[in-house]
Amino acid sequence: MLFKQQALLRQKLFVLGSLAIGSVLYLVARVGTLDRLQPICPIESRLPPSEPEQIPLRTLQFKRGLLHELRKGNATKEQIRLHNLVQQLPRAIIIGVRKGGTRALLEMLNLHPAVVKASQEIHFFDNDQNYARGIDWYREKMPFSFPHQITIEKSPAYFITEEVPERIFKMNSSIKLLIIVREPTTRAVSDYTQVLEGKERKNKTYHKFEKLAIDSNTCEVNTKYKAVRTSIYTKHLERWLKYFPVEQFHIVDGDRLITDPLPELQLVERFLNLPSRISQYNLYFNATRGFYCLRFNIVFNKCLAGSKGRIHPEVDPSVVTKLQKFFHPFNQKFYQITGRTFSWP
């Protein structure tokens, strides 16, 4: 009797063991199949059928690691070939404005998995020596990317350099152009502050802002001072409009990008025809720095360099008022041309 019970127990254990092994083998086979399948986005985040060139977000995020290795010079030629990586000419350029927030805008857009940024300012179109090296030299300065990603570079000197609009037009007449602006007087003081810091680092003296911004002979605004000229946005924009329609420009509010960046970034996503991927999760306020920092994932965070957000020197209020009155008519024309209005004085 005891022998029969033991035999029955062994038979049951064998059946249960077989079922368990079979289940494990099924799961292994299933996971392997899933790994080979194209990742499927949730319905609400699927790309519209009119944009088949877009690739799934998960795929782009997975491949960011390889692009990081490329930037460090660790990726092999075989990896480049296998993953179909290319160096693409930019399809969008941040052309200005200096001290408007161009670096912050570029770094924030780089949060988007479909965007790849050129880390350094290339100065191809505004530098005659670089421009003479040709378009292949320019392309080689671009980061490696996947064919469906958008490469973006930024060189704020482009906005104010006369030859640049025609040169960019010859490269790509349909390129998208981003301009980030701040209140013109604040931008001019920020411009001065950066130059002042550079002079002080070299133990050199520098004039006060008031002396540079106001002509001592006429007591009027000194339009020969570069920091003032750069803030006359409409004068520079009119030169660009000889080559590109206004629809190819997007104006970014640099002041708002500091205090509330997400809405500005979402506007840029739409302008670039990108699916909305940057969220509040990617942006967190750093109270110590007084600026928003970037969160790429649970591991990797990034804040802008400490040189950003320099403390401005105090400027004579009468000079500030004079500058604001000077810029006012130019600002009004800028609003009219671009269709974007700011609450500047």
C-alpha positions as CSV (number, residue, x, y, z in Angstrom):
1,M,0.0,0.0,0.0
2,L,2.8,2.4,1.0
3,F,4.7,1.5,-2.2
4,K,1.6,2.4,-4.4
5,Q,1.2,5.8,-2.6
6,Q,4.9,6.6,-3.2
7,A,4.6,5.7,-6.9
8,L,1.5,7.9,-7.3
9,L,3.3,10.8,-5.6
10,R,6.3,10.5,-7.9
11,Q,3.9,10.5,-10.9
12,K,2.2,13.7,-9.7
13,L,5.6,15.4,-9.1
14,F,6.8,14.4,-12.6
15,V,3.6,15.9,-14.2
16,L,4.0,19.1,-12.2
17,G,7.7,19.4,-13.0
18,S,7.0,18.9,-16.7
19,L,4.3,21.7,-16.7
20,A,6.7,24.0,-14.9
21,I,9.5,23.4,-17.3
22,G,7.1,23.8,-20.2
23,S,5.9,27.1,-18.9
24,V,9.5,28.4,-18.5
25,L,10.4,27.4,-22.0
26,Y,7.3,29.1,-23.3
27,L,8.1,32.3,-21.5
28,V,11.7,32.3,-22.7
29,A,10.5,31.8,-26.3
30,R,7.9,34.5,-25.9
31,V,10.3,37.1,-24.5
32,G,12.7,36.4,-27.4
33,T,9.9,37.0,-29.8
34,L,8.9,40.2,-28.1
35,D,12.5,41.4,-28.3
36,R,12.4,41.0,-32.1
37,L,9.1,42.8,-32.4
38,Q,8.9,46.6,-33.2
39,P,8.1,48.4,-29.9
40,I,4.5,49.7,-30.0
41,C,3.6,53.1,-28.5
42,P,0.4,53.6,-26.6
43,I,-2.5,54.8,-28.7
44,E,-2.2,58.4,-27.4
45,S,1.4,58.7,-28.3
46,R,1.4,57.0,-31.7
47,L,2.6,59.2,-34.5
48,P,0.1,60.3,-37.1
49,P,0.1,58.3,-40.3
50,S,1.1,61.4,-42.3
51,E,4.5,61.3,-40.7
52,P,5.8,57.7,-41.4
53,E,9.4,58.9,-41.1
54,Q,9.2,59.1,-37.3
55,I,10.6,56.2,-35.3
56,P,9.4,54.9,-31.9
57,L,10.4,56.9,-28.8
58,R,11.6,53.7,-27.0
59,T,13.9,52.9,-30.0
60,L,15.4,56.4,-29.9
61,Q,15.9,56.3,-26.1
62,F,17.5,52.9,-26.3
63,K,20.0,54.2,-28.9
64,R,21.0,57.3,-27.1
65,G,23.7,55.3,-25.3
66,L,25.4,54.5,-28.6
67,L,25.3,58.2,-29.6
68,H,26.9,59.0,-26.3
69,E,29.7,56.6,-27.0
70,L,30.2,58.2,-30.4
71,R,30.6,61.6,-28.9
72,K,33.2,60.2,-26.6
73,G,34.9,58.5,-29.6
74,N,34.3,55.0,-28.3
75,A,32.1,53.7,-31.0
76,T,33.6,51.6,-33.8
77,K,33.2,51.9,-37.5
78,E,31.4,48.6,-37.5
79,Q,28.8,50.0,-34.9
80,I,28.3,53.1,-37.1
81,R,27.7,50.9,-40.2
82,L,25.4,48.4,-38.4
83,H,23.2,51.1,-36.9
84,N,23.0,53.2,-40.1
85,L,24.5,56.2,-38.3
86,V,25.1,59.4,-40.4
87,Q,26.4,62.9,-40.0
88,Q,23.5,65.1,-41.2
89,L,23.4,68.7,-42.1
90,P,21.1,70.5,-39.6
91,R,17.4,70.8,-40.4
92,A,17.0,73.5,-37.8
93,I,19.5,76.2,-36.6
94,I,19.3,78.5,-33.6
95,I,20.6,81.6,-35.2
96,G,20.4,84.0,-32.2
97,V,20.2,86.1,-30.3
98,R,23.4,86.3,-28.3
99,K,22.7,86.4,-24.5
100,G,19.1,85.5,-25.3
101,G,19.3,81.9,-24.0
102,T,20.6,80.0,-27.1
103,R,22.7,77.5,-25.0
104,A,19.8,76.8,-22.7
105,L,17.4,76.3,-25.6
106,L,19.7,73.9,-27.4
107,E,20.3,71.8,-24.2
108,M,16.6,71.7,-23.4
109,L,15.7,70.6,-27.0
110,N,18.3,67.9,-26.7
111,L,16.0,66.3,-24.1
112,H,13.8,65.2,-27.1
113,P,14.8,61.8,-28.3
114,A,14.4,62.8,-31.9
115,V,16.9,65.7,-31.6
116,V,20.7,65.6,-31.8
117,K,22.7,68.7,-31.0
118,A,26.1,69.9,-32.2
119,S,27.9,70.5,-28.9
120,Q,30.0,73.4,-30.0
121,E,29.2,76.6,-32.0
122,I,30.4,75.8,-35.5
123,H,30.6,79.4,-36.8
124,F,30.5,78.0,-40.4
125,F,28.3,80.7,-42.0
126,D,29.6,83.8,-40.2
127,N,33.3,82.9,-40.5
128,D,34.8,83.4,-44.0
129,Q,37.7,81.0,-43.3
130,N,35.4,78.2,-42.1
131,Y,32.9,78.9,-45.0
132,A,35.7,78.5,-47.5
133,R,36.3,75.0,-46.3
134,G,33.0,73.9,-47.8
135,I,29.8,72.1,-46.9
136,D,31.5,68.7,-46.4
137,W,33.7,70.3,-43.6
138,Y,30.5,71.6,-42.0
139,R,28.8,68.2,-42.2
140,E,31.8,66.6,-40.5
141,K,31.4,68.9,-37.6
142,M,27.9,67.5,-37.0
143,P,27.2,64.7,-34.5
144,F,26.4,61.2,-35.6
145,S,22.7,60.5,-35.6
146,F,20.0,58.1,-36.9
147,P,18.5,59.1,-40.2
148,H,15.1,60.0,-38.7
149,Q,16.6,62.4,-36.1
150,I,16.9,66.1,-36.5
151,T,20.3,67.7,-36.1
152,I,20.3,71.2,-34.6
153,E,23.2,73.6,-34.2
154,K,23.4,77.1,-32.7
155,S,25.7,80.0,-33.4
156,P,24.1,83.3,-32.2
157,A,26.5,85.4,-34.4
158,Y,24.5,84.2,-37.4
159,F,21.6,86.5,-36.6
160,I,23.6,89.7,-36.9
161,T,26.1,88.8,-39.7
162,E,25.1,90.2,-43.1
163,E,26.4,87.3,-45.3
164,V,24.7,84.5,-43.3
165,P,21.1,84.5,-44.5
166,E,22.2,84.0,-48.2
167,R,24.7,81.3,-47.2
168,I,22.2,79.3,-45.3
169,F,19.6,79.7,-48.0
170,K,22.1,78.2,-50.5
171,M,22.5,75.2,-48.3
172,N,18.8,74.6,-47.5
173,S,16.1,77.0,-48.5
174,S,13.5,75.2,-46.4
175,I,15.5,75.0,-43.2
176,K,13.7,76.0,-39.9
177,L,15.2,78.9,-38.0
178,L,14.9,79.5,-34.3
179,I,15.4,83.0,-32.7
180,I,15.4,83.3,-28.9
181,V,15.0,86.9,-27.6
182,R,14.9,88.7,-24.3
183,E,13.8,92.2,-23.3
184,P,16.3,94.2,-25.4
185,T,17.7,96.4,-22.6
186,T,18.2,93.4,-20.3
187,R,19.9,91.5,-23.2
188,A,22.3,94.4,-23.8
189,V,23.3,94.6,-20.2
190,S,23.8,90.8,-20.1
191,D,26.0,91.1,-23.2
192,Y,28.1,93.8,-21.5
193,T,28.4,91.7,-18.4
194,Q,29.9,88.8,-20.3
195,V,32.5,91.0,-21.9
196,L,33.2,92.7,-18.6
197,E,33.8,89.3,-17.0
198,G,36.3,88.4,-19.7
199,K,38.2,91.6,-19.3
200,E,38.4,91.2,-15.5
201,R,39.7,87.7,-15.9
202,K,42.6,89.2,-17.9
203,N,43.1,92.0,-15.3
204,K,42.0,94.6,-17.9
205,T,39.8,97.6,-17.3
206,Y,36.6,98.3,-19.1
207,H,34.2,101.2,-19.4
208,K,31.0,101.3,-17.5
209,F,27.9,100.3,-19.4
210,E,26.4,103.8,-19.3
211,K,29.5,105.2,-21.0
212,L,29.3,102.7,-23.8
213,A,25.5,102.7,-24.3
214,I,25.1,106.5,-24.4
215,D,27.0,108.8,-26.8
216,S,28.7,111.4,-24.6
217,N,28.6,114.0,-27.4
218,T,24.9,113.8,-28.2
219,C,23.6,112.2,-25.0
220,E,21.6,109.8,-27.2
221,V,21.7,106.1,-27.4
222,N,25.0,105.0,-29.1
223,T,23.9,102.7,-32.0
224,K,27.5,102.0,-32.8
225,Y,27.8,100.0,-29.6
226,K,27.4,96.4,-30.6
227,A,25.4,95.4,-27.6
228,V,22.8,98.0,-28.5
229,R,22.8,97.1,-32.2
230,T,22.2,93.5,-31.5
231,S,19.1,94.3,-29.5
232,I,17.5,96.0,-32.5
233,Y,15.9,92.7,-33.5
234,T,13.8,93.9,-36.3
235,K,16.7,95.4,-38.2
236,H,18.4,92.0,-38.4
237,L,15.2,90.1,-39.0
238,E,14.4,92.2,-42.0
239,R,17.6,91.1,-43.7
240,W,16.7,87.4,-43.1
241,L,13.2,88.0,-44.6
242,K,14.8,88.8,-47.9
243,Y,15.6,85.1,-48.2
244,F,13.2,83.2,-46.0
245,P,9.4,83.5,-45.4
246,V,8.3,84.4,-41.9
247,E,6.7,81.0,-41.5
248,Q,10.2,79.4,-41.4
249,F,11.1,81.4,-38.2
250,H,10.0,80.6,-34.7
251,I,10.5,83.2,-31.9
252,V,11.2,81.8,-28.5
253,D,10.6,83.9,-25.3
254,G,14.0,83.8,-23.6
255,D,12.7,85.4,-20.4
256,R,9.9,82.8,-20.1
257,L,12.4,80.0,-20.9
258,I,14.1,80.9,-17.6
259,T,11.0,81.0,-15.4
260,D,8.6,78.5,-17.1
261,P,10.4,76.6,-19.8
262,L,8.0,73.8,-20.7
263,P,5.4,75.8,-22.6
264,E,8.1,77.4,-24.7
265,L,9.7,74.0,-25.5
266,Q,6.3,72.5,-26.5
267,L,5.8,75.4,-29.0
268,V,9.2,74.5,-30.5
269,E,8.3,70.8,-30.7
270,R,5.2,71.8,-32.8
271,F,7.2,74.1,-35.0
272,L,9.7,71.3,-35.7
273,N,6.9,68.8,-36.3
274,L,8.1,66.6,-33.5
275,P,5.8,64.5,-31.3
276,S,5.4,66.0,-27.9
277,R,8.0,64.2,-25.7
278,I,9.5,66.8,-23.3
279,S,7.5,66.9,-20.1
280,Q,7.7,68.5,-16.7
281,Y,9.6,65.3,-15.5
282,N,12.5,66.5,-17.6
283,L,12.8,69.9,-16.0
284,Y,13.4,70.6,-12.3
285,F,14.2,73.8,-10.6
286,N,17.5,74.1,-8.8
287,A,17.1,76.6,-6.0
288,T,20.9,76.9,-5.5
289,R,21.5,77.9,-9.1
290,G,18.2,79.7,-9.5
291,F,17.6,78.0,-12.9
292,Y,15.9,74.9,-14.2
293,C,18.1,71.8,-14.7
294,L,17.5,68.9,-17.1
295,R,16.6,65.3,-16.2
296,F,17.2,62.9,-19.1
297,N,16.3,59.8,-17.1
298,I,16.5,58.4,-13.5
299,V,20.3,58.4,-13.7
300,F,21.4,61.3,-15.8
301,N,20.8,65.0,-14.8
302,K,22.4,68.1,-16.2
303,C,22.6,71.8,-15.2
304,L,23.9,74.6,-17.4
305,A,27.4,75.9,-16.8
306,G,28.0,78.1,-13.8
307,S,28.8,81.0,-16.2
308,K,25.1,81.2,-17.0
309,G,23.0,83.6,-15.0
310,R,25.8,86.1,-14.2
311,I,24.8,88.9,-11.8
312,H,24.4,92.1,-13.8
313,P,26.0,95.4,-12.6
314,E,23.7,98.2,-11.5
315,V,22.8,100.5,-14.3
316,D,21.7,104.1,-13.9
317,P,17.9,104.0,-14.1
318,S,17.8,107.1,-16.4
319,V,20.0,105.2,-18.9
320,V,17.7,102.1,-18.6
321,T,14.7,104.3,-19.3
322,K,16.4,106.0,-22.3
323,L,17.3,102.6,-23.8
324,Q,13.7,101.2,-23.3
325,K,12.3,104.3,-25.1
326,F,14.8,103.8,-27.9
327,F,14.0,100.2,-28.4
328,H,10.2,100.6,-28.1
329,P,9.4,101.4,-31.8
330,F,11.7,98.6,-33.0
331,N,9.9,96.2,-30.6
332,Q,6.5,97.2,-32.0
333,K,7.6,96.5,-35.5
334,F,9.1,93.1,-34.4
335,Y,5.8,92.1,-32.9
336,Q,4.0,93.1,-36.1
337,I,6.4,91.1,-38.3
338,T,6.6,87.9,-36.2
339,G,3.0,87.9,-34.8
340,R,4.4,87.4,-31.3
341,T,3.9,90.1,-28.7
342,F,5.9,90.5,-25.5
343,S,5.3,92.7,-22.4
344,W,8.5,94.7,-23.0
345,P,8.4,98.4,-21.9
